[in-house]
């Protein structure tokens, strides 16, 4: 009995360290999982872009020209008040519906069109409002323009987009957790 009591803290420490490093392995191993703030589509944030290009054999991306002063939220999605999330190139994989944003040769964000499941078990196919309910209001920045809505969870590192306000998630974006919201003046 005494040995098992001493073993529990050791097991907890070991599992915590495996979990912390395991998120990157989990992202790489399962393209259907989204780990906010860490990666999606088998692409880990802060990976070298060459590693990504080699891992996606059989798919050739459309690559944008070098962008100077680009901000993923403002430049690509027209969202003011978030970020900044700078990028210099976009690698778009049309077949799989994945866009990889890079800065200085490193992955800074991943966007996907496919319905996926987050590491906390939230199924994007259940809709925009279900996602919002599941993630709550903590750290939420929401913007509506016309019939389109975006929810950005900057502390978590995920954004979801609902075009036409039909409760479908049309796009998700994973970026580094802890992104600060700019205060409007």
Order of alpha helices (4+ residues) and beta strands (2+ residues): alpha-beta-beta-beta-alpha-beta-beta-beta-beta-beta-beta-beta-alpha-beta-beta-beta-beta
